[in-house]
Amino acid sequence: MLLIAVVLIVPALFAGSLGMTIGQQVFQETTRTREAQSTFNYDVWQLFFALLFGAGIAEETVYRLVAVLNFHSI
């Protein structure tokens, strides 16, 4: 499975890049990454821990929701 994932990375990156280029050409989209980054003032460690805790909370919530729904359907 790991080998399959590694082999599929290159075509996926190519397809994403091609899709982005087509989107920019056809729909006249512009990339404003620097402008977007300057609007959000964040600390790297704050962001890391926010994502870390947020992922755990989201996982626990979904797991418990599925457990509760399965318990009530029995």
PyMOL Python script that loads the backbone (N, CA, C, O; Angstrom):
from pymol import cmd

cmd.read_pdbstr("""\
ATOM      1  N   MET A   1       0.818  -1.189   0.000  1.00  0.00           N
ATOM      2  CA  MET A   1       0.000   0.000   0.000  1.00  0.00           C
ATOM      3  C   MET A   1       0.867   1.260   0.000  1.00  0.00           C
ATOM      4  O   MET A   1       0.549   2.248  -0.662  1.00  0.00           O
ATOM      5  N   LEU A   2       1.950   1.206   0.744  1.00  0.00           N
ATOM      6  CA  LEU A   2       2.833   2.363   0.782  1.00  0.00           C
ATOM      7  C   LEU A   2       3.451   2.614  -0.587  1.00  0.00           C
ATOM      8  O   LEU A   2       3.583   3.760  -1.017  1.00  0.00           O
ATOM      9  N   LEU A   3       3.824   1.554  -1.256  1.00  0.00           N
ATOM     10  CA  LEU A   3       4.393   1.686  -2.597  1.00  0.00           C
ATOM     11  C   LEU A   3       3.375   2.290  -3.561  1.00  0.00           C
ATOM     12  O   LEU A   3       3.726   3.140  -4.379  1.00  0.00           O
ATOM     13  N   ILE A   4       2.141   1.864  -3.472  1.00  0.00           N
ATOM     14  CA  ILE A   4       1.089   2.415  -4.329  1.00  0.00           C
ATOM     15  C   ILE A   4       0.900   3.905  -4.048  1.00  0.00           C
ATOM     16  O   ILE A   4       0.761   4.704  -4.974  1.00  0.00           O
ATOM     17  N   ALA A   5       0.897   4.271  -2.774  1.00  0.00           N
ATOM     18  CA  ALA A   5       0.742   5.681  -2.405  1.00  0.00           C
ATOM     19  C   ALA A   5       1.895   6.517  -2.928  1.00  0.00           C
ATOM     20  O   ALA A   5       1.684   7.617  -3.440  1.00  0.00           O
ATOM     21  N   VAL A   6       3.097   6.012  -2.805  1.00  0.00           N
ATOM     22  CA  VAL A   6       4.268   6.758  -3.275  1.00  0.00           C
ATOM     23  C   VAL A   6       4.230   6.901  -4.793  1.00  0.00           C
ATOM     24  O   VAL A   6       4.587   7.953  -5.323  1.00  0.00           O
ATOM     25  N   VAL A   7       3.800   5.857  -5.494  1.00  0.00           N
ATOM     26  CA  VAL A   7       3.730   5.908  -6.953  1.00  0.00           C
ATOM     27  C   VAL A   7       2.648   6.888  -7.410  1.00  0.00           C
ATOM     28  O   VAL A   7       2.810   7.544  -8.439  1.00  0.00           O
ATOM     29  N   LEU A   8       1.552   6.998  -6.666  1.00  0.00           N
ATOM     30  CA  LEU A   8       0.458   7.878  -7.070  1.00  0.00           C
ATOM     31  C   LEU A   8       0.681   9.341  -6.712  1.00  0.00           C
ATOM     32  O   LEU A   8      -0.085  10.200  -7.148  1.00  0.00           O
ATOM     33  N   ILE A   9       1.699   9.639  -5.938  1.00  0.00           N
ATOM     34  CA  ILE A   9       1.951  11.024  -5.552  1.00  0.00           C
ATOM     35  C   ILE A   9       2.300  11.879  -6.764  1.00  0.00           C
ATOM     36  O   ILE A   9       1.781  12.986  -6.908  1.00  0.00           O
ATOM     37  N   VAL A  10       3.164  11.386  -7.629  1.00  0.00           N
ATOM     38  CA  VAL A  10       3.617  12.175  -8.780  1.00  0.00           C
ATOM     39  C   VAL A  10       2.462  12.511  -9.724  1.00  0.00           C
ATOM     40  O   VAL A  10       2.319  13.676 -10.093  1.00  0.00           O
ATOM     41  N   PRO A  11       1.628  11.546 -10.136  1.00  0.00           N
ATOM     42  CA  PRO A  11       0.498  11.930 -11.008  1.00  0.00           C
ATOM     43  C   PRO A  11      -0.494  12.859 -10.312  1.00  0.00           C
ATOM     44  O   PRO A  11      -1.088  13.727 -10.953  1.00  0.00           O
ATOM     45  N   ALA A  12      -0.675  12.681  -9.006  1.00  0.00           N
ATOM     46  CA  ALA A  12      -1.599  13.557  -8.287  1.00  0.00           C
ATOM     47  C   ALA A  12      -1.086  14.984  -8.249  1.00  0.00           C
ATOM     48  O   ALA A  12      -1.859  15.924  -8.436  1.00  0.00           O
ATOM     49  N   LEU A  13       0.203  15.160  -8.011  1.00  0.00           N
ATOM     50  CA  LEU A  13       0.784  16.503  -8.016  1.00  0.00           C
ATOM     51  C   LEU A  13       0.706  17.126  -9.412  1.00  0.00           C
ATOM     52  O   LEU A  13       0.429  18.316  -9.559  1.00  0.00           O
ATOM     53  N   PHE A  14       0.952  16.312 -10.417  1.00  0.00           N
ATOM     54  CA  PHE A  14       0.871  16.807 -11.793  1.00  0.00           C
ATOM     55  C   PHE A  14      -0.554  17.225 -12.136  1.00  0.00           C
ATOM     56  O   PHE A  14      -0.764  18.286 -12.723  1.00  0.00           O
ATOM     57  N   ALA A  15      -1.537  16.396 -11.772  1.00  0.00           N
ATOM     58  CA  ALA A  15      -2.937  16.716 -12.063  1.00  0.00           C
ATOM     59  C   ALA A  15      -3.375  17.977 -11.318  1.00  0.00           C
ATOM     60  O   ALA A  15      -4.101  18.801 -11.875  1.00  0.00           O
ATOM     61  N   GLY A  16      -2.946  18.135 -10.075  1.00  0.00           N
ATOM     62  CA  GLY A  16      -3.282  19.329  -9.317  1.00  0.00           C
ATOM     63  C   GLY A  16      -2.681  20.572  -9.920  1.00  0.00           C
ATOM     64  O   GLY A  16      -3.338  21.609 -10.009  1.00  0.00           O
ATOM     65  N   SER A  17      -1.429  20.473 -10.336  1.00  0.00           N
ATOM     66  CA  SER A  17      -0.767  21.612 -10.971  1.00  0.00           C
ATOM     67  C   SER A  17      -1.438  21.965 -12.295  1.00  0.00           C
ATOM     68  O   SER A  17      -1.635  23.140 -12.602  1.00  0.00           O
ATOM     69  N   LEU A  18      -1.782  20.960 -13.063  1.00  0.00           N
ATOM     70  CA  LEU A  18      -2.456  21.185 -14.341  1.00  0.00           C
ATOM     71  C   LEU A  18      -3.830  21.813 -14.117  1.00  0.00           C
ATOM     72  O   LEU A  18      -4.221  22.734 -14.834  1.00  0.00           O
ATOM     73  N   GLY A  19      -4.556  21.315 -13.127  1.00  0.00           N
ATOM     74  CA  GLY A  19      -5.867  21.886 -12.816  1.00  0.00           C
ATOM     75  C   GLY A  19      -5.770  23.325 -12.371  1.00  0.00           C
ATOM     76  O   GLY A  19      -6.610  24.145 -12.743  1.00  0.00           O
ATOM     77  N   MET A  20      -4.761  23.649 -11.582  1.00  0.00           N
ATOM     78  CA  MET A  20      -4.568  25.027 -11.132  1.00  0.00           C
ATOM     79  C   MET A  20      -4.250  25.937 -12.315  1.00  0.00           C
ATOM     80  O   MET A  20      -4.757  27.056 -12.399  1.00  0.00           O
ATOM     81  N   THR A  21      -3.415  25.455 -13.221  1.00  0.00           N
ATOM     82  CA  THR A  21      -3.059  26.250 -14.398  1.00  0.00           C
ATOM     83  C   THR A  21      -4.275  26.487 -15.280  1.00  0.00           C
ATOM     84  O   THR A  21      -4.494  27.601 -15.756  1.00  0.00           O
ATOM     85  N   ILE A  22      -5.058  25.452 -15.495  1.00  0.00           N
ATOM     86  CA  ILE A  22      -6.270  25.601 -16.316  1.00  0.00           C
ATOM     87  C   ILE A  22      -7.230  26.584 -15.652  1.00  0.00           C
ATOM     88  O   ILE A  22      -7.805  27.443 -16.320  1.00  0.00           O
ATOM     89  N   GLY A  23      -7.401  26.455 -14.342  1.00  0.00           N
ATOM     90  CA  GLY A  23      -8.280  27.378 -13.630  1.00  0.00           C
ATOM     91  C   GLY A  23      -7.829  28.815 -13.740  1.00  0.00           C
ATOM     92  O   GLY A  23      -8.651  29.719 -13.890  1.00  0.00           O
ATOM     93  N   GLN A  24      -6.536  29.031 -13.667  1.00  0.00           N
ATOM     94  CA  GLN A  24      -6.020  30.395 -13.775  1.00  0.00           C
ATOM     95  C   GLN A  24      -6.183  30.941 -15.191  1.00  0.00           C
ATOM     96  O   GLN A  24      -6.470  32.126 -15.364  1.00  0.00           O
ATOM     97  N   GLN A  25      -6.006  30.099 -16.198  1.00  0.00           N
ATOM     98  CA  GLN A  25      -6.109  30.552 -17.583  1.00  0.00           C
ATOM     99  C   GLN A  25      -7.560  30.762 -18.012  1.00  0.00           C
ATOM    100  O   GLN A  25      -7.891  31.777 -18.625  1.00  0.00           O
ATOM    101  N   VAL A  26      -8.412  29.812 -17.692  1.00  0.00           N
ATOM    102  CA  VAL A  26      -9.797  29.866 -18.159  1.00  0.00           C
ATOM    103  C   VAL A  26     -10.611  30.887 -17.375  1.00  0.00           C
ATOM    104  O   VAL A  26     -11.371  31.660 -17.958  1.00  0.00           O
ATOM    105  N   PHE A  27     -10.454  30.891 -16.060  1.00  0.00           N
ATOM    106  CA  PHE A  27     -11.287  31.739 -15.216  1.00  0.00           C
ATOM    107  C   PHE A  27     -10.572  32.999 -14.734  1.00  0.00           C
ATOM    108  O   PHE A  27     -11.099  33.716 -13.883  1.00  0.00           O
ATOM    109  N   GLN A  28      -9.402  33.275 -15.255  1.00  0.00           N
ATOM    110  CA  GLN A  28      -8.603  34.438 -14.903  1.00  0.00           C
ATOM    111  C   GLN A  28      -8.411  34.565 -13.383  1.00  0.00           C
ATOM    112  O   GLN A  28      -8.490  35.659 -12.824  1.00  0.00           O
ATOM    113  N   GLU A  29      -8.161  33.439 -12.741  1.00  0.00           N
ATOM    114  CA  GLU A  29      -7.923  33.443 -11.305  1.00  0.00           C
ATOM    115  C   GLU A  29      -6.498  33.916 -11.026  1.00  0.00           C
ATOM    116  O   GLU A  29      -5.590  33.683 -11.824  1.00  0.00           O
ATOM    117  N   THR A  30      -6.314  34.569  -9.909  1.00  0.00           N
ATOM    118  CA  THR A  30      -4.989  34.992  -9.487  1.00  0.00           C
ATOM    119  C   THR A  30      -4.674  34.374  -8.136  1.00  0.00           C
ATOM    120  O   THR A  30      -5.571  34.084  -7.344  1.00  0.00           O
ATOM    121  N   THR A  31      -3.406  34.180  -7.891  1.00  0.00           N
ATOM    122  CA  THR A  31      -2.969  33.621  -6.619  1.00  0.00           C
ATOM    123  C   THR A  31      -2.536  34.769  -5.724  1.00  0.00           C
ATOM    124  O   THR A  31      -1.651  35.546  -6.082  1.00  0.00           O
ATOM    125  N   ARG A  32      -3.159  34.874  -4.567  1.00  0.00           N
ATOM    126  CA  ARG A  32      -2.843  35.946  -3.629  1.00  0.00           C
ATOM    127  C   ARG A  32      -2.439  35.366  -2.280  1.00  0.00           C
ATOM    128  O   ARG A  32      -2.986  35.729  -1.239  1.00  0.00           O
ATOM    129  N   THR A  33      -1.495  34.480  -2.319  1.00  0.00           N
ATOM    130  CA  THR A  33      -1.070  33.803  -1.099  1.00  0.00           C
ATOM    131  C   THR A  33      -0.439  34.769  -0.107  1.00  0.00           C
ATOM    132  O   THR A  33      -0.744  34.720   1.085  1.00  0.00           O
ATOM    133  N   ARG A  34       0.425  35.632  -0.578  1.00  0.00           N
ATOM    134  CA  ARG A  34       1.101  36.579   0.320  1.00  0.00           C
ATOM    135  C   ARG A  34       0.095  37.525   0.977  1.00  0.00           C
ATOM    136  O   ARG A  34       0.208  37.824   2.166  1.00  0.00           O
ATOM    137  N   GLU A  35      -0.879  37.993   0.213  1.00  0.00           N
ATOM    138  CA  GLU A  35      -1.892  38.877   0.785  1.00  0.00           C
ATOM    139  C   GLU A  35      -2.715  38.152   1.840  1.00  0.00           C
ATOM    140  O   GLU A  35      -3.024  38.719   2.888  1.00  0.00           O
ATOM    141  N   ALA A  36      -3.068  36.908   1.570  1.00  0.00           N
ATOM    142  CA  ALA A  36      -3.851  36.143   2.536  1.00  0.00           C
ATOM    143  C   ALA A  36      -3.045  35.874   3.803  1.00  0.00           C
ATOM    144  O   ALA A  36      -3.585  35.942   4.908  1.00  0.00           O
ATOM    145  N   GLN A  37      -1.764  35.570   3.652  1.00  0.00           N
ATOM    146  CA  GLN A  37      -0.927  35.317   4.813  1.00  0.00           C
ATOM    147  C   GLN A  37      -0.761  36.558   5.672  1.00  0.00           C
ATOM    148  O   GLN A  37      -0.680  36.454   6.896  1.00  0.00           O
ATOM    149  N   SER A  38      -0.708  37.721   5.056  1.00  0.00           N
ATOM    150  CA  SER A  38      -0.508  38.944   5.832  1.00  0.00           C
ATOM    151  C   SER A  38      -1.752  39.341   6.617  1.00  0.00           C
ATOM    152  O   SER A  38      -1.648  40.098   7.581  1.00  0.00           O
ATOM    153  N   THR A  39      -2.929  38.848   6.228  1.00  0.00           N
ATOM    154  CA  THR A  39      -4.149  39.202   6.962  1.00  0.00           C
ATOM    155  C   THR A  39      -4.311  38.385   8.234  1.00  0.00           C
ATOM    156  O   THR A  39      -5.025  38.805   9.145  1.00  0.00           O
ATOM    157  N   PHE A  40      -3.666  37.230   8.315  1.00  0.00           N
ATOM    158  CA  PHE A  40      -3.772  36.378   9.491  1.00  0.00           C
ATOM    159  C   PHE A  40      -2.464  36.429  10.272  1.00  0.00           C
ATOM    160  O   PHE A  40      -1.453  35.875   9.841  1.00  0.00           O
ATOM    161  N   ASN A  41      -2.490  37.082  11.400  1.00  0.00           N
ATOM    162  CA  ASN A  41      -1.320  37.124  12.266  1.00  0.00           C
ATOM    163  C   ASN A  41      -1.394  35.933  13.216  1.00  0.00           C
ATOM    164  O   ASN A  41      -2.279  35.870  14.069  1.00  0.00           O
ATOM    165  N   TYR A  42      -0.490  35.018  13.073  1.00  0.00           N
ATOM    166  CA  TYR A  42      -0.493  33.837  13.917  1.00  0.00           C
ATOM    167  C   TYR A  42       0.932  33.422  14.239  1.00  0.00           C
ATOM    168  O   TYR A  42       1.879  33.706  13.505  1.00  0.00           O
ATOM    169  N   ASP A  43       1.039  32.748  15.353  1.00  0.00           N
ATOM    170  CA  ASP A  43       2.303  32.165  15.762  1.00  0.00           C
ATOM    171  C   ASP A  43       2.307  30.707  15.304  1.00  0.00           C
ATOM    172  O   ASP A  43       1.277  30.037  15.381  1.00  0.00           O
ATOM    173  N   VAL A  44       3.424  30.219  14.839  1.00  0.00           N
ATOM    174  CA  VAL A  44       3.494  28.854  14.315  1.00  0.00           C
ATOM    175  C   VAL A  44       3.128  27.841  15.395  1.00  0.00           C
ATOM    176  O   VAL A  44       2.428  26.870  15.107  1.00  0.00           O
ATOM    177  N   TRP A  45       3.576  28.041  16.612  1.00  0.00           N
ATOM    178  CA  TRP A  45       3.273  27.095  17.688  1.00  0.00           C
ATOM    179  C   TRP A  45       1.807  27.164  18.079  1.00  0.00           C
ATOM    180  O   TRP A  45       1.205  26.137  18.391  1.00  0.00           O
ATOM    181  N   GLN A  46       1.223  28.352  18.069  1.00  0.00           N
ATOM    182  CA  GLN A  46      -0.202  28.476  18.350  1.00  0.00           C
ATOM    183  C   GLN A  46      -1.006  27.701  17.316  1.00  0.00           C
ATOM    184  O   GLN A  46      -1.927  26.960  17.661  1.00  0.00           O
ATOM    185  N   LEU A  47      -0.660  27.872  16.070  1.00  0.00           N
ATOM    186  CA  LEU A  47      -1.353  27.181  14.994  1.00  0.00           C
ATOM    187  C   LEU A  47      -1.190  25.672  15.123  1.00  0.00           C
ATOM    188  O   LEU A  47      -2.154  24.927  14.944  1.00  0.00           O
ATOM    189  N   PHE A  48       0.014  25.218  15.431  1.00  0.00           N
ATOM    190  CA  PHE A  48       0.277  23.789  15.581  1.00  0.00           C
ATOM    191  C   PHE A  48      -0.602  23.179  16.669  1.00  0.00           C
ATOM    192  O   PHE A  48      -1.241  22.150  16.448  1.00  0.00           O
ATOM    193  N   PHE A  49      -0.637  23.807  17.841  1.00  0.00           N
ATOM    194  CA  PHE A  49      -1.419  23.240  18.934  1.00  0.00           C
ATOM    195  C   PHE A  49      -2.919  23.385  18.700  1.00  0.00           C
ATOM    196  O   PHE A  49      -3.689  22.526  19.129  1.00  0.00           O
ATOM    197  N   ALA A  50      -3.345  24.441  18.035  1.00  0.00           N
ATOM    198  CA  ALA A  50      -4.763  24.583  17.713  1.00  0.00           C
ATOM    199  C   ALA A  50      -5.213  23.460  16.782  1.00  0.00           C
ATOM    200  O   ALA A  50      -6.278  22.873  16.974  1.00  0.00           O
ATOM    201  N   LEU A  51      -4.399  23.166  15.777  1.00  0.00           N
ATOM    202  CA  LEU A  51      -4.735  22.065  14.873  1.00  0.00           C
ATOM    203  C   LEU A  51      -4.646  20.714  15.572  1.00  0.00           C
ATOM    204  O   LEU A  51      -5.449  19.818  15.314  1.00  0.00           O
ATOM    205  N   LEU A  52      -3.668  20.577  16.454  1.00  0.00           N
ATOM    206  CA  LEU A  52      -3.497  19.328  17.179  1.00  0.00           C
ATOM    207  C   LEU A  52      -4.706  19.036  18.065  1.00  0.00           C
ATOM    208  O   LEU A  52      -5.250  17.932  18.036  1.00  0.00           O
ATOM    209  N   PHE A  53      -5.122  20.026  18.848  1.00  0.00           N
ATOM    210  CA  PHE A  53      -6.267  19.827  19.733  1.00  0.00           C
ATOM    211  C   PHE A  53      -7.566  19.754  18.944  1.00  0.00           C
ATOM    212  O   PHE A  53      -8.463  18.983  19.285  1.00  0.00           O
ATOM    213  N   GLY A  54      -7.665  20.549  17.901  1.00  0.00           N
ATOM    214  CA  GLY A  54      -8.880  20.537  17.091  1.00  0.00           C
ATOM    215  C   GLY A  54      -9.111  19.199  16.421  1.00  0.00           C
ATOM    216  O   GLY A  54     -10.251  18.747  16.320  1.00  0.00           O
ATOM    217  N   ALA A  55      -8.052  18.559  15.962  1.00  0.00           N
ATOM    218  CA  ALA A  55      -8.187  17.242  15.324  1.00  0.00           C
ATOM    219  C   ALA A  55      -8.657  16.211  16.333  1.00  0.00           C
ATOM    220  O   ALA A  55      -9.507  15.378  16.020  1.00  0.00           O
ATOM    221  N   GLY A  56      -8.114  16.261  17.536  1.00  0.00           N
ATOM    222  CA  GLY A  56      -8.528  15.317  18.575  1.00  0.00           C
ATOM    223  C   GLY A  56      -9.978  15.496  18.978  1.00  0.00           C
ATOM    224  O   GLY A  56     -10.706  14.520  19.159  1.00  0.00           O
ATOM    225  N   ILE A  57     -10.392  16.738  19.117  1.00  0.00           N
ATOM    226  CA  ILE A  57     -11.786  17.020  19.494  1.00  0.00           C
ATOM    227  C   ILE A  57     -12.733  16.570  18.382  1.00  0.00           C
ATOM    228  O   ILE A  57     -13.770  15.967  18.659  1.00  0.00           O
ATOM    229  N   ALA A  58     -12.389  16.854  17.146  1.00  0.00           N
ATOM    230  CA  ALA A  58     -13.234  16.453  16.022  1.00  0.00           C
ATOM    231  C   ALA A  58     -13.329  14.933  15.915  1.00  0.00           C
ATOM    232  O   ALA A  58     -14.407  14.393  15.664  1.00  0.00           O
ATOM    233  N   GLU A  59     -12.219  14.250  16.102  1.00  0.00           N
ATOM    234  CA  GLU A  59     -12.224  12.789  16.030  1.00  0.00           C
ATOM    235  C   GLU A  59     -13.084  12.187  17.130  1.00  0.00           C
ATOM    236  O   GLU A  59     -13.880  11.284  16.874  1.00  0.00           O
ATOM    237  N   GLU A  60     -12.930  12.677  18.341  1.00  0.00           N
ATOM    238  CA  GLU A  60     -13.704  12.164  19.471  1.00  0.00           C
ATOM    239  C   GLU A  60     -15.186  12.426  19.265  1.00  0.00           C
ATOM    240  O   GLU A  60     -16.019  11.571  19.567  1.00  0.00           O
ATOM    241  N   THR A  61     -15.519  13.601  18.754  1.00  0.00           N
ATOM    242  CA  THR A  61     -16.923  13.950  18.533  1.00  0.00           C
ATOM    243  C   THR A  61     -17.555  13.014  17.514  1.00  0.00           C
ATOM    244  O   THR A  61     -18.651  12.499  17.737  1.00  0.00           O
ATOM    245  N   VAL A  62     -16.874  12.795  16.406  1.00  0.00           N
ATOM    246  CA  VAL A  62     -17.420  11.906  15.371  1.00  0.00           C
ATOM    247  C   VAL A  62     -17.523  10.482  15.902  1.00  0.00           C
ATOM    248  O   VAL A  62     -18.529   9.813  15.664  1.00  0.00           O
ATOM    249  N   TYR A  63     -16.515  10.009  16.609  1.00  0.00           N
ATOM    250  CA  TYR A  63     -16.534   8.650  17.142  1.00  0.00           C
ATOM    251  C   TYR A  63     -17.710   8.458  18.103  1.00  0.00           C
ATOM    252  O   TYR A  63     -18.437   7.469  18.015  1.00  0.00           O
ATOM    253  N   ARG A  64     -17.885   9.401  19.008  1.00  0.00           N
ATOM    254  CA  ARG A  64     -18.977   9.283  19.978  1.00  0.00           C
ATOM    255  C   ARG A  64     -20.334   9.416  19.309  1.00  0.00           C
ATOM    256  O   ARG A  64     -21.287   8.751  19.716  1.00  0.00           O
ATOM    257  N   LEU A  65     -20.440  10.259  18.293  1.00  0.00           N
ATOM    258  CA  LEU A  65     -21.693  10.399  17.566  1.00  0.00           C
ATOM    259  C   LEU A  65     -22.054   9.093  16.875  1.00  0.00           C
ATOM    260  O   LEU A  65     -23.211   8.672  16.913  1.00  0.00           O
ATOM    261  N   VAL A  66     -21.091   8.455  16.253  1.00  0.00           N
ATOM    262  CA  VAL A  66     -21.342   7.183  15.588  1.00  0.00           C
ATOM    263  C   VAL A  66     -21.715   6.118  16.628  1.00  0.00           C
ATOM    264  O   VAL A  66     -22.612   5.311  16.386  1.00  0.00           O
ATOM    265  N   ALA A  67     -21.045   6.110  17.762  1.00  0.00           N
ATOM    266  CA  ALA A  67     -21.349   5.144  18.816  1.00  0.00           C
ATOM    267  C   ALA A  67     -22.762   5.353  19.342  1.00  0.00           C
ATOM    268  O   ALA A  67     -23.485   4.379  19.552  1.00  0.00           O
ATOM    269  N   VAL A  68     -23.168   6.580  19.556  1.00  0.00           N
ATOM    270  CA  VAL A  68     -24.506   6.872  20.072  1.00  0.00           C
ATOM    271  C   VAL A  68     -25.567   6.488  19.047  1.00  0.00           C
ATOM    272  O   VAL A  68     -26.586   5.895  19.400  1.00  0.00           O
ATOM    273  N   LEU A  69     -25.334   6.823  17.783  1.00  0.00           N
ATOM    274  CA  LEU A  69     -26.317   6.483  16.745  1.00  0.00           C
ATOM    275  C   LEU A  69     -26.430   4.979  16.576  1.00  0.00           C
ATOM    276  O   LEU A  69     -27.533   4.473  16.371  1.00  0.00           O
ATOM    277  N   ASN A  70     -25.329   4.251  16.655  1.00  0.00           N
ATOM    278  CA  ASN A  70     -25.388   2.805  16.548  1.00  0.00           C
ATOM    279  C   ASN A  70     -26.070   2.181  17.756  1.00  0.00           C
ATOM    280  O   ASN A  70     -26.758   1.170  17.615  1.00  0.00           O
ATOM    281  N   PHE A  71     -25.896   2.759  18.941  1.00  0.00           N
ATOM    282  CA  PHE A  71     -26.519   2.234  20.154  1.00  0.00           C
ATOM    283  C   PHE A  71     -28.036   2.404  20.074  1.00  0.00           C
ATOM    284  O   PHE A  71     -28.778   1.506  20.473  1.00  0.00           O
ATOM    285  N   HIS A  72     -28.506   3.545  19.565  1.00  0.00           N
ATOM    286  CA  HIS A  72     -29.941   3.787  19.502  1.00  0.00           C
ATOM    287  C   HIS A  72     -30.621   2.999  18.389  1.00  0.00           C
ATOM    288  O   HIS A  72     -31.833   2.792  18.445  1.00  0.00           O
ATOM    289  N   SER A  73     -29.887   2.561  17.395  1.00  0.00           N
ATOM    290  CA  SER A  73     -30.508   1.813  16.298  1.00  0.00           C
ATOM    291  C   SER A  73     -30.690   0.340  16.637  1.00  0.00           C
ATOM    292  O   SER A  73     -31.369  -0.388  15.913  1.00  0.00           O
ATOM    293  N   ILE A  74     -30.083  -0.102  17.741  1.00  0.00           N
ATOM    294  CA  ILE A  74     -30.212  -1.526  18.115  1.00  0.00           C
ATOM    295  C   ILE A  74     -31.528  -1.791  18.776  1.00  0.00           C
ATOM    296  O   ILE A  74     -31.811  -2.927  19.156  1.00  0.00           O
TER     297      ILE A  74
END
""", "prot")
cmd.dss("prot")
cmd.show_as("cartoon", "prot")
cmd.util.cbc("prot")
cmd.orient("prot")
